[in-house]
Amino acid sequence: MTSTTAADQTRQAREGRIISPEIARSWLLVNAMKTELFDESAASRADAIILDIEDAVDPSQKDAARENVSQWLAGGGRAWVRVNDATSPFWADDLAGLRGNPGLLGVVLAKTESADQVTESFHRMDGKTPVIPLVESAVGIEEANHIAKAQGAFRLAFGSGDFRRDTGMAATQEAMAYPRAKLVVASRVGNLPGPIDGPTVGTNHPILREQSAITVMMGMTGKLCLAVDQTTIINEVISPTPSDVAWATDFMHDFEANGRVIRDGSDLPRLGRAEKIMKLATAFGVRPAL
């Protein structure tokens, strides 16, 4: 009789709903010292999980946290890992300890402030592991164009809490408009997927829904989250709406029925939008409104 491991159960729970990281909406941060949450998080509705050995872990526990992550990934788990920043004494050990682990999907590089930090991290991981630069400071925001074009950069992410601490800016929509827009434009400059927004702190779901809508409005296509129960709302808000899918379906039917002929200057932009909506709707399982 063959026994079923926790990792096997996790894979089975996620089977059929694996979302490509290029379009992943909810990115769930999990404290690397809370190993009891690893399987639960991996089996949740999060599109991606990030095991955190940086801010969530006391310096005295870094080695233990790294070992927790390495063992779980080697045992069949699959996740991204947030590693310590390139100026910290833990960065080199983090990368060395994770390199070659079969369950490692990529690393999230904390407090990224230069393209060189991304490229060096990428090369230390044998040039095979994608890097998500987490931009968390004024310097990082102003260097975002270069960071987005760095070798190994996969998708940008916004460390909004640390950015506010660094700059003294408020958490309001207006105050955060510039750094969000900067990351969106930089992602386009670097030919990367849309960036991942910072997390919403707290358990108020209406606030989470409102802030996720701002994420979408600003052109960001993912959002960090701090709890499993945030993932469903983030996934819903960042997905195309059933009304959007209905419009795209009708447009594509009409376009095909007319021989795919461009009739005026508005057809190409609408075609691009419709194709994008249909692609995401298929990936996320969103059906058109009746």
C-alpha positions in Angstrom: 0.0 0.0 0.0 1.4 3.4 -1.0 1.2 6.2 1.6 0.2 9.7 0.6 2.5 12.4 1.8 1.5 16.0 2.7 3.3 17.2 -0.4 1.3 14.7 -2.5 -1.9 16.0 -1.0 -0.9 19.6 -1.7 -0.2 18.8 -5.3 -3.6 17.0 -5.6 -5.4 20.0 -4.0 -3.8 22.4 -6.5 -4.2 20.1 -9.5 -6.2 21.8 -12.3 -5.8 25.3 -11.0 -2.2 26.1 -11.4 -1.8 29.7 -12.5 1.2 30.8 -14.4 3.4 33.2 -12.3 3.4 35.7 -15.2 -0.3 36.4 -14.5 -0.6 35.2 -10.8 -2.9 37.5 -8.9 -2.5 36.6 -5.2 1.0 36.1 -3.8 0.7 34.8 -0.2 3.6 35.5 2.2 4.2 32.7 4.7 6.6 33.0 7.7 9.3 30.4 7.2 9.4 29.7 10.9 5.7 28.6 10.8 6.2 25.3 9.1 2.7 24.1 10.1 1.3 26.7 7.6 3.3 25.5 4.6 1.0 22.8 3.3 -2.2 24.7 4.2 -0.9 27.7 2.3 0.2 25.7 -0.7 -3.3 24.1 -0.9 -5.1 27.4 -0.6 -6.6 29.6 -3.3 -3.4 31.6 -3.5 -2.0 31.7 -7.1 1.5 31.7 -5.6 3.1 31.4 -2.2 6.2 33.1 -1.0 8.0 31.5 2.0 9.5 34.4 3.8 13.0 34.2 5.4 13.5 38.0 5.5 11.3 40.4 7.4 9.2 37.7 9.1 12.3 36.1 10.7 14.4 37.3 13.6 18.2 37.4 12.7 18.9 34.7 15.3 16.5 32.3 13.4 17.7 32.9 9.9 19.6 29.6 9.6 16.6 27.6 11.0 14.2 29.3 8.7 16.4 28.6 5.7 16.6 25.0 6.6 12.8 24.8 7.1 12.3 26.1 3.6 14.9 23.9 2.0 13.6 20.7 3.6 10.0 21.4 2.6 10.9 22.3 -1.0 13.1 19.2 -1.3 10.3 17.1 0.0 7.9 17.9 -2.8 6.7 21.4 -1.9 6.9 24.2 -4.5 7.1 27.9 -3.7 8.9 31.2 -4.2 11.2 32.3 -1.4 11.7 35.9 -0.2 15.5 36.1 0.5 17.3 38.8 2.5 18.6 41.8 0.6 21.9 41.9 -1.2 23.5 44.2 1.4 22.7 41.9 4.3 25.0 39.3 5.8 22.3 36.6 5.1 21.9 37.1 1.3 24.8 34.9 0.1 23.8 32.0 2.5 20.2 32.3 1.4 21.1 31.8 -2.3 23.6 29.1 -1.6 21.2 27.2 0.5 18.4 27.3 -2.0 20.4 26.8 -5.2 19.4 23.7 -7.1 16.4 22.9 -4.9 13.9 21.2 -7.1 10.9 22.8 -5.4 12.2 26.4 -5.8 10.1 28.4 -8.3 12.1 31.6 -7.9 13.3 34.1 -5.4 11.9 37.4 -4.3 14.8 39.7 -3.6 14.1 42.0 -0.7 14.9 45.8 -0.8 16.2 45.8 -4.3 17.9 49.1 -5.2 19.9 48.3 -8.3 20.0 46.1 -11.5 23.3 44.7 -10.3 21.7 43.2 -7.2 19.2 41.3 -9.4 21.8 40.1 -11.9 24.2 39.0 -9.2 21.4 37.1 -7.5 20.4 35.5 -10.8 24.0 34.3 -11.5 24.5 33.0 -8.0 21.4 30.8 -8.6 23.2 29.4 -11.7 21.3 31.7 -14.1 18.2 29.5 -14.0 16.1 30.8 -11.2 13.8 33.8 -11.9 14.1 36.8 -9.6 11.3 39.1 -8.5 12.9 42.4 -7.4 10.9 43.7 -4.4 11.2 47.5 -4.6 10.9 49.1 -1.2 12.7 52.4 -1.1 12.9 55.8 -2.9 16.2 54.7 -4.5 14.6 51.5 -5.7 11.7 53.3 -7.2 14.0 55.8 -9.1 16.1 52.8 -10.3 13.0 50.8 -11.4 13.6 51.1 -15.1 17.1 49.7 -14.8 16.0 47.0 -12.3 13.2 45.9 -14.7 15.7 45.4 -17.5 18.2 43.5 -15.4 19.1 40.0 -16.5 17.1 37.5 -14.4 14.3 40.0 -13.5 11.0 38.2 -13.8 8.3 40.6 -12.4 8.5 43.7 -10.2 6.9 43.9 -6.8 6.1 46.8 -4.5 7.2 46.7 -0.8 4.7 49.5 0.1 5.2 49.4 3.8 9.0 49.8 3.8 8.6 52.4 1.0 6.3 54.5 3.2 8.8 54.2 6.1 11.6 55.2 3.9 9.9 58.3 2.5 7.4 59.3 5.2 4.6 59.2 2.6 1.0 58.3 3.6 -0.8 55.1 2.6 -3.5 57.0 0.6 -4.3 56.3 -3.0 -3.0 59.7 -4.0 0.3 59.4 -2.1 1.0 55.9 -3.5 0.0 56.8 -7.1 3.6 57.8 -8.1 5.5 54.6 -7.0 2.8 52.4 -8.4 2.8 54.1 -11.7 6.6 54.1 -11.8 6.6 50.3 -11.4 3.9 49.8 -14.0 5.8 52.0 -16.5 9.2 50.3 -15.6 7.6 46.9 -16.2 6.6 47.9 -19.6 10.0 49.4 -20.3 11.6 46.1 -19.3 9.0 44.0 -21.2 7.9 42.3 -17.9 4.4 41.2 -16.9 2.5 43.7 -14.8 3.9 44.4 -11.3 2.7 43.0 -8.0 1.2 45.5 -5.6 2.0 45.7 -1.8 -0.2 44.0 0.8 -3.2 45.3 2.6 -2.7 45.0 6.4 -5.6 44.0 8.6 -8.7 41.8 8.3 -11.2 44.3 6.9 -12.4 42.7 3.6 -14.2 45.8 2.3 -10.9 47.7 2.6 -9.1 44.9 0.9 -11.6 44.9 -1.9 -11.2 48.7 -2.3 -7.4 48.5 -2.3 -7.4 45.6 -4.8 -9.5 47.7 -7.1 -6.9 50.5 -6.9 -4.3 47.9 -7.8 -6.2 47.1 -11.0 -6.9 50.8 -11.7 -3.1 51.6 -11.6 -2.3 48.8 -14.1 -0.8 46.3 -11.6 -1.8 42.7 -12.1 -1.0 41.0 -8.8 -1.0 41.7 -5.1 0.9 40.5 -2.1 -1.3 39.1 0.7 -0.7 38.3 4.4 -3.5 35.7 5.1 -5.2 32.9 3.3 -8.6 34.5 3.6 -7.4 37.5 1.5 -6.7 35.4 -1.5 -10.2 34.9 -2.7 -11.0 38.6 -2.7 -7.8 39.5 -4.5 -8.3 36.8 -7.1 -11.9 38.0 -7.7 -11.1 41.7 -8.0 -8.0 41.3 -10.2 -9.7 38.9 -12.6 -11.8 40.1 -15.6 -15.4 40.6 -14.6 -18.1 38.4 -16.2 -19.3 41.5 -18.0 -15.9 42.1 -19.4 -15.8 38.5 -20.6 -19.2 38.8 -22.2 -18.1 41.9 -24.1 -14.9 40.3 -25.2 -16.8 37.1 -26.3 -19.3 39.2 -28.4 -16.5 41.3 -29.9 -14.5 38.3 -31.0 -17.6 36.6 -32.5 -18.4 39.7 -34.4 -14.8 40.1 -35.5 -14.6 36.5 -36.8 -18.0 36.7 -38.5 -16.7 39.8 -40.5 -13.7 37.9 -41.7 -11.3 39.5 -39.2 -11.3 42.7 -41.2 -10.1 45.9 -39.5 -12.9 48.4 -40.1 -11.6 51.5 -38.4 -8.9 52.8 -36.0 -10.6 51.6 -32.9 -10.7 47.9 -33.9 -7.1 47.1 -33.2 -7.1 48.4 -29.6 -10.4 46.7 -29.0 -9.1 43.5 -30.5 -6.0 43.6 -28.2 -8.2 44.2 -25.2 -10.6 41.4 -26.1 -7.8 38.9 -26.7 -6.2 39.8 -23.3 -9.5 39.4 -21.5 -10.3 36.1 -23.1 -6.8 34.7 -22.3 -7.2 35.7 -18.6 -10.8 34.5 -18.4 -9.6 31.1 -19.6 -6.8 31.0 -17.2 -8.9 32.1 -14.2 -12.1 30.2 -15.1 -14.3 33.3 -15.5 -17.5 32.8 -17.5 -19.3 35.5 -19.4 -22.3 37.2 -17.8 -25.6 36.0 -19.2 
